Amino acid sequence: MSEAITERTLTEQLRDLSSGEYSSRDLTEAYLQRIEYSSGINAFITVSAEQAIKAADRADERRAAGETAPLLGAPIAHKDIFCEKGVRTSAGSKMLDNFISPYDATVVSKLRDAGAVSIGKTNMDEFAMGSSNEASFYGPVKNPWNTERVPGGSSGGSAAAVAASLCSAATGTDTGGSIRQPAAFCGITGLKPTYGRISRWGMIAYASSLDQAGPMARCAEDCALLLTHMAGPDQRDSTSSSEAIEDYSIALKSGISGMKIGICREFMEGLDSDVAAILDNCRTVLSDLGAEFREVSLPNSHLAIPAYYVIAPAECSANLSRYDGVRFGYRCEGPENLEDLYKRSRSESFGREVKNRIMVGAFALSAGYYDAYYRKAQQIRRLIKQDFEQVLGEVDMILGPTTPGPAFRLGEKVDDAKSMYLQDIYTISANLAGLPALSMPAGFTEAMPIGAQLIGNYFCEAKILKAAHQYQQVTDWHKKKPVVEKAS
Amino acid sequence: MTNEIAVTEEVVSNVAELAQLRVAEEDLEILTAGMNNILELANQMQSIDTSGVTPVSNPLDATQRLRTDEVTETDQHELYQSIAPETEGGLYLVPRVVE
């Protein structure tokens, strides 16, 4: 094998493990070494070296005993928003810096049951609120393609880890673009499934009507494999869907001839010319594979950001009220009374962006403003959802940009919240509507990767994964890898 | 409601109370500006006529699923309290509320 084992895709690694090319322990140790070598990227908050090696050994023993499991012995990383029993789960916050989870998230236990080995927890914007990973208590993640640039957020650690070959796949969460935007910035493939496709149990809540977990990996084939083992109903999440799960890997194989793809007029207006040229190439490739294109319109898409920045903060202010310094997490020193305990524990441990969003949310839900903000935003959400329902009645999916441009520089937008929020302009509407959407590498500008986004209809993950997989059979953008230098 | 909803430092102080956050006097101005920045974005919605539009509370318009009222969880309070800042006799300790 000419390439390093750490650079193989998840699907290739499982094939290699099965044929005895190398062991899970070999692979896990190779990743652990690489994580140490590349620690300057700051992709991980916690590396579970000892636990991972034990799990890898167990996987090797099981394989030697003739047992099989779909992900047996494959090392993966989890965004540090998923609770993992006995492991610190911080959500990138000082509030949970001391939180050793007493239980597993459903996503964590499902992937473990499928045989995966957890090698650690990846860095993220605090409580998933951010688009650059600069809002982490553990410091910013660096983009492996250029360490002066951001990896995107909030699942920036997961995206950077996959791009830098610190793991072949990782979990992420997406509330307004937090899987797709970092996937685009780091040149990997990431899928936000339909709302409710994957259980949110044990996934630290930000905005519960928008939050959705999903896979991040080198290619659509790996995302399909992971989704198959992450999806499904869960008694512990009443919003999880009982809609039938497909074997997404099998669904990839057929062609896309005759598939109807919409190009959204509003997404193309004023789009950066480099990104537009990349999308045009992507469209040509998909056309050559037999897809049929037509122009479509989502007339209310310009209202997605305003609606999101009311709904998400409102839900965040409710969800984050549980952090009170009483039952778990950070408690301030020497509280004078109960109120002082609540207020100081929260104020001393939440970062600036989290406090801003809690405040905006508390305001939007307060007496006298609820109708003008929260209710209004949920009505706008209906208009956005209806636009999509109409368009997706005519086409199978929509092709568009994932981000307005390539990864920006560290520090460039950190003091300009509005400019940071506009990074999510193309991703947020899929969250508001609850639709599945995927970002795949489609080209480069300024020596940085650019992603193309496919938005599909409810529970049609198989279709967008198939289109991405077929695209990746005839292109090699997803195979490009950054050269990562040793941490000094 | 007009397009010009902007919050004052007084409103921000009140909201901080609701959100159980302590805001230092010197941070009030910057926090007010930060909130107004977000609200300026949000105010773009105000000009849209949404009369008669049903709000979305679940993106799949799903209703809450009910389950049989049976005990399925085991008692793990010792495990869960092992990560608490302060406990005593199975209870969470906080500063005295009633003298």
HADDOCK unambig.tbl for C-alpha pairs under 7 A between the chains (distance, minus, plus):
assign (segid A and resid 99 and name CA) (segid B and resid 83 and name CA) 6.91 0.50 0.50
assign (segid A and resid 102 and name CA) (segid B and resid 79 and name CA) 6.67 0.50 0.50
assign (segid A and resid 102 and name CA) (segid B and resid 80 and name CA) 6.38 0.50 0.50
assign (segid A and resid 209 and name CA) (segid B and resid 58 and name CA) 5.97 0.50 0.50
assign (segid A and resid 209 and name CA) (segid B and resid 59 and name CA) 6.96 0.50 0.50
assign (segid A and resid 238 and name CA) (segid B and resid 64 and name CA) 6.52 0.50 0.50
assign (segid A and resid 238 and name CA) (segid B and resid 65 and name CA) 5.74 0.50 0.50
assign (segid A and resid 303 and name CA) (segid B and resid 45 and name CA) 6.66 0.50 0.50
assign (segid A and resid 306 and name CA) (segid B and resid 41 and name CA) 5.17 0.50 0.50
assign (segid A and resid 306 and name CA) (segid B and resid 42 and name CA) 4.27 0.50 0.50
assign (segid A and resid 306 and name CA) (segid B and resid 44 and name CA) 6.46 0.50 0.50
assign (segid A and resid 306 and name CA) (segid B and resid 45 and name CA) 6.52 0.50 0.50
assign (segid A and resid 307 and name CA) (segid B and resid 42 and name CA) 6.41 0.50 0.50
assign (segid A and resid 309 and name CA) (segid B and resid 38 and name CA) 6.94 0.50 0.50
assign (segid A and resid 309 and name CA) (segid B and resid 42 and name CA) 6.54 0.50 0.50
assign (segid A and resid 310 and name CA) (segid B and resid 42 and name CA) 6.47 0.50 0.50
assign (segid A and resid 326 and name CA) (segid B and resid 84 and name CA) 6.80 0.50 0.50
assign (segid A and resid 326 and name CA) (segid B and resid 85 and name CA) 6.60 0.50 0.50
assign (segid A and resid 326 and name CA) (segid B and resid 92 and name CA) 6.81 0.50 0.50
assign (segid A and resid 326 and name CA) (segid B and resid 94 and name CA) 6.88 0.50 0.50
assign (segid A and resid 327 and name CA) (segid B and resid 84 and name CA) 4.73 0.50 0.50
assign (segid A and resid 327 and name CA) (segid B and resid 85 and name CA) 6.69 0.50 0.50
assign (segid A and resid 327 and name CA) (segid B and resid 92 and name CA) 6.72 0.50 0.50
assign (segid A and resid 328 and name CA) (segid B and resid 83 and name CA) 5.67 0.50 0.50
assign (segid A and resid 328 and name CA) (segid B and resid 84 and name CA) 4.46 0.50 0.50
assign (segid A and resid 328 and name CA) (segid B and resid 85 and name CA) 6.18 0.50 0.50
assign (segid A and resid 331 and name CA) (segid B and resid 85 and name CA) 6.65 0.50 0.50
assign (segid A and resid 337 and name CA) (segid B and resid 95 and name CA) 5.27 0.50 0.50
assign (segid A and resid 337 and name CA) (segid B and resid 96 and name CA) 6.90 0.50 0.50
assign (segid A and resid 338 and name CA) (segid B and resid 94 and name CA) 6.46 0.50 0.50
assign (segid A and resid 338 and name CA) (segid B and resid 95 and name CA) 5.46 0.50 0.50
assign (segid A and resid 338 and name CA) (segid B and resid 97 and name CA) 6.71 0.50 0.50
assign (segid A and resid 342 and name CA) (segid B and resid 20 and name CA) 6.51 0.50 0.50
assign (segid A and resid 343 and name CA) (segid B and resid 20 and name CA) 5.08 0.50 0.50
assign (segid A and resid 343 and name CA) (segid B and resid 21 and name CA) 4.78 0.50 0.50
assign (segid A and resid 343 and name CA) (segid B and resid 22 and name CA) 5.42 0.50 0.50
assign (segid A and resid 344 and name CA) (segid B and resid 22 and name CA) 6.41 0.50 0.50
assign (segid A and resid 346 and name CA) (segid B and resid 21 and name CA) 6.32 0.50 0.50
assign (segid A and resid 347 and name CA) (segid B and resid 21 and name CA) 5.50 0.50 0.50
assign (segid A and resid 347 and name CA) (segid B and resid 22 and name CA) 5.83 0.50 0.50
assign (segid A and resid 356 and name CA) (segid B and resid 34 and name CA) 6.76 0.50 0.50
assign (segid A and resid 356 and name CA) (segid B and resid 35 and name CA) 6.49 0.50 0.50
assign (segid A and resid 358 and name CA) (segid B and resid 19 and name CA) 6.94 0.50 0.50
assign (segid A and resid 359 and name CA) (segid B and resid 15 and name CA) 6.42 0.50 0.50
assign (segid A and resid 359 and name CA) (segid B and resid 16 and name CA) 6.56 0.50 0.50
assign (segid A and resid 359 and name CA) (segid B and resid 19 and name CA) 6.59 0.50 0.50
assign (segid A and resid 360 and name CA) (segid B and resid 35 and name CA) 6.00 0.50 0.50
assign (segid A and resid 362 and name CA) (segid B and resid 15 and name CA) 6.34 0.50 0.50
assign (segid A and resid 362 and name CA) (segid B and resid 18 and name CA) 6.86 0.50 0.50
assign (segid A and resid 362 and name CA) (segid B and resid 19 and name CA) 6.17 0.50 0.50
assign (segid A and resid 363 and name CA) (segid B and resid 15 and name CA) 5.95 0.50 0.50
assign (segid A and resid 372 and name CA) (segid B and resid 1 and name CA) 6.79 0.50 0.50
assign (segid A and resid 375 and name CA) (segid B and resid 55 and name CA) 6.52 0.50 0.50
assign (segid A and resid 378 and name CA) (segid B and resid 55 and name CA) 4.56 0.50 0.50
assign (segid A and resid 378 and name CA) (segid B and resid 56 and name CA) 5.09 0.50 0.50
assign (segid A and resid 378 and name CA) (segid B and resid 57 and name CA) 6.77 0.50 0.50
assign (segid A and resid 379 and name CA) (segid B and resid 50 and name CA) 6.39 0.50 0.50
assign (segid A and resid 379 and name CA) (segid B and resid 53 and name CA) 5.72 0.50 0.50
assign (segid A and resid 379 and name CA) (segid B and resid 54 and name CA) 5.94 0.50 0.50
assign (segid A and resid 379 and name CA) (segid B and resid 55 and name CA) 4.11 0.50 0.50
assign (segid A and resid 379 and name CA) (segid B and resid 56 and name CA) 6.34 0.50 0.50
assign (segid A and resid 381 and name CA) (segid B and resid 56 and name CA) 6.23 0.50 0.50
assign (segid A and resid 382 and name CA) (segid B and resid 54 and name CA) 6.86 0.50 0.50
assign (segid A and resid 382 and name CA) (segid B and resid 55 and name CA) 6.03 0.50 0.50
assign (segid A and resid 382 and name CA) (segid B and resid 56 and name CA) 5.57 0.50 0.50
assign (segid A and resid 418 and name CA) (segid B and resid 37 and name CA) 6.98 0.50 0.50
assign (segid A and resid 432 and name CA) (segid B and resid 59 and name CA) 6.84 0.50 0.50
assign (segid A and resid 433 and name CA) (segid B and resid 59 and name CA) 5.58 0.50 0.50
assign (segid A and resid 434 and name CA) (segid B and resid 59 and name CA) 5.04 0.50 0.50
assign (segid A and resid 434 and name CA) (segid B and resid 60 and name CA) 6.80 0.50 0.50
